[in-house]
Amino acid sequence: MKSAVEGAPNQYDTNYWLGAAYSGAKNYKDALPSLSAAVTRATTDLQKFDALTQRAIAYNATNDKPKARTDLNEALLLNVSGRETQRVDALKLLLTDLAGSPPGATYTPKP
């Protein structure tokens, strides 16, 4: 996949899928350059949404919360259909970042 990006560095698909492969392997730091290239090269709102949400996940995993938040906000403003589950997941990630993890079902606050 990396050689495909080197052969076609201006294509959205090769950059997106290389970044997604790195993310899938939990190699988030290496995913960021390809996902950033995919964001730049996206030609549709759907492509941009997918690249932004993947990049936000990578930023979040590398503890760059401000950049993750910015990407999630931008992704949620796009008008895309067919990505309802991903939109809910992005919103959950954003809300968790802003408010912290919700208490578990057995959580009992201590006085």
N, C-alpha and C positions, 0 to 999 in steps of 0.2 A: 504494500500500500504506500509506503514511504517513497518508493521509486516512482509510483504513479503521480504523486504530488510533485516530485522533482521534475517529472516530464511534462506536467501540466499545472504549473503553480498558480495559474489564474482561474482555475475552475473551482466552483463552489463544491461540487460533489466530492472530489478527491480530498480537499481540505476538510470538509465536514466529516467524512467517514474515517479519515486518519485520526482526527481529534476524538471521534466517538470510540474508535478502537482503543486509543490510549486511555480514555475515561473508563471504558469497560474493563480494562486491565488495572484500574485504579492508579494509573500513572498520570495524575492530573496535571502536574507541572509541564510534562511534555505535550499534553493535550491543548494547552492554552494557545500556543502560536498557530496551530492549525485551525482551531475554532475561531480565533480572532480573524484569520484570513477568510474563513467561511462567512463570518458576519459581514465583512467588507465586500465580499463577492456575491452575496445573496441578491437575487434579482426579483424575488417575490416576498410578500409578507410571511408566507408559510416557511420559506427557507430561513428567513431572518429569525422568525420565532424559534425554530428548531435549533439554530446555531446559538442564539442568545441563551436559551434555557440550558443547553449543554454546557456552554461556557460559564454560566452562573453556577452550575453544579461543580465545575472544576474550580472556580474561584472560591466557592464555599469550602470545598475540600482542602484547599491550600490556605485557608484561614484569611482570605482577602474578602471579608464581609462587605465592605463598602462597594467593591466592584460587583460582587454577586448581587447585591441589592439593586444597583443601577441596571444591570442586565435584566433582572426579573421585572423591574418596573417597566423597562422599555418593551420587553416581550409581552407583558400583560396589556399594554396599550395597543398592540397590533390587532387588527381585525382579521382573525383566522378562524376557519371552521374546521371541524374534524379533529381538533386538538383539545377537546374539553377536559379529558383526564389530565393531560399535561398542564393545562392552565390551572386546574385545581392543585396539582402537585407543586407548581411554581408558587402559587399563592400560599400554600401551607409552608413551604420553605421560607418565603418572605416573612410571613407572620411569626414563624418560630424564631427567626433571626431578630425580629423587632421586639417580640414579647417574651422570648425564652420558651423552653419546653413546657407543655401543659403538664399538670400533675397527673400521676397515674391514678387508676381507679381505686387503688388501695391507699393512696396518699392521705395521711392524716396530719394536718398542721399541728405543730407543737406550740403551746402558749409561750 
